[in-house]
Amino acid sequence: MPKININMQWLIPLATAVWGVWTWAVDRERERDRERARISALYVNPFLSACEDLQSRIYSILESDGLPSLRKRYPSGSYAEETLYLIVRFFGWAVAVERHGRYTQDPVVMQSGSAVRHAFSVSSSVQQVGPFNFFQPEQKALGKLVMTTVDGEHGAEPETISYYEFNKLLALPPLSESESLSETLEALRSAEDAKSLPGRSRLAEVQNHLVDLVGYVEGKEGYTLFQGERKKCRLSAL
């Protein structure tokens, strides 16, 4: 009996220590889960939404007879401003995700994001300066312009201004003086269909990179914003 008591004297503090380590580990994991959820809510989800909305609009325009459909739905031509807003909103969230959260040093996200920006900014014999061509300093400036902060569950939360606010800014300097913005709007309004849309090859390349980017981040996050098969625009046909 005395031996059992001595063993029990050692077992109790050992069990207490094990329990303390286990509860600390559980608390740490819960804390990490809360932080992951916070980062997702603040940065990842809005970024994915911006990517998905833009790639979907481009695919609709280039592959699904989107321009005539948009013109029919928005006879005023406001679909052009709306499409431009989707582009600029992506610029804003791309900067935010690269500076905050767990993808700041992810090589795939950095590479895919860089490929999208490069497609918008590059000028070559195929992709000339003109509609949908935004050099990287302007991309950053436009992205900052549409980003703001609001009070929310997590304190000061990043957000983009609404389409309606952006539309008002388009009528004022410096946006009203931007050649790239005015050329993009004019191309969207004047083109009869995708085949006659200037800059369509640039848009197709952007959309392809966005699909890769969204697919990778969704795989890391474990959920998707898209139901069905996400398709890429045909590059060779453009």
Residue pairs with C-beta under 8 A, 6 or more apart in sequence:
36 102
38 154
39 100
39 101
39 102
40 221
41 153
41 154
42 100
42 101
42 154
42 157
42 158
43 93
43 96
43 97
43 100
43 101
43 158
44 97
44 101
44 103
44 217
44 221
46 93
46 96
46 158
46 159
46 160
47 93
47 94
47 96
47 97
47 217
48 214
48 217
48 218
48 221
48 225
49 225
50 86
50 89
50 90
50 92
50 93
50 94
50 160
51 90
51 93
51 210
51 213
51 214
51 217
52 214
52 225
52 226
53 86
53 89
54 86
54 87
54 89
54 90
54 206
54 207
54 210
55 206
55 207
55 210
55 211
55 214
55 230
57 66
57 83
57 86
58 203
58 204
58 206
58 207
58 210
58 233
59 66
59 207
59 231
59 232
59 233
60 66
60 69
60 70
61 67
61 70
61 83
61 194
61 197
61 203
62 194
62 197
62 200
62 203
62 204
62 207
62 233
62 234
62 238
63 194
63 231
63 233
63 234
65 193
65 194
66 194
67 188
67 191
67 192
67 193
67 194
67 197
68 192
68 193
70 79
71 77
71 79
73 79
74 82
77 189
78 167
79 188
80 184
80 185
80 188
80 189
81 163
81 166
81 167
81 170
81 185
82 163
83 188
84 170
84 181
84 184
84 185
84 188
85 146
85 163
85 166
85 167
87 120
87 132
87 134
87 184
88 142
88 143
88 145
88 146
88 166
89 146
89 160
90 116
90 210
91 134
91 139
91 140
91 142
91 143
91 146
92 142
92 143
92 144
92 145
92 146
92 147
92 160
93 143
93 160
94 113
94 116
94 117
94 143
95 140
95 143
95 144
95 147
96 147
96 158
97 103
97 104
97 109
97 113
98 104
98 109
98 110
98 113
100 158
103 109
103 217
108 216
109 213
109 216
109 217
112 209
112 212
112 213
112 216
113 213
115 209
115 212
116 206
116 209
116 210
116 213
117 136
117 139
119 127
119 202
119 205
119 206
119 209
120 132
120 133
120 134
120 139
120 202
120 206
121 133
121 134
121 135
121 136
121 139
122 202
123 129
123 133
126 201
127 133
127 199
127 201
127 202
127 205
130 183
130 187
130 198
130 199
131 180
131 183
131 184
131 186
131 187
131 188
131 197
131 198
131 199
132 184
132 187
132 199
132 202
132 203
132 206
133 180
133 183
133 199
133 202
134 142
134 180
135 180
138 178
138 180
145 169
145 175
146 160
146 161
146 166
147 158
147 159
147 160
147 161
148 158
148 159
148 160
148 161
149 156
149 157
149 158
149 159
150 156
150 157
150 159
151 157
161 169
169 175
170 176
170 181
175 181
184 199
187 197
187 198
187 199
188 197
191 197
191 198
194 200
197 203
200 238
201 235
201 238
203 233
204 233
204 234
204 235
204 238
205 235
207 232
207 233
208 232
208 233
208 235
211 230
211 231
211 232
214 225
214 226
214 230
215 230
218 224
218 225
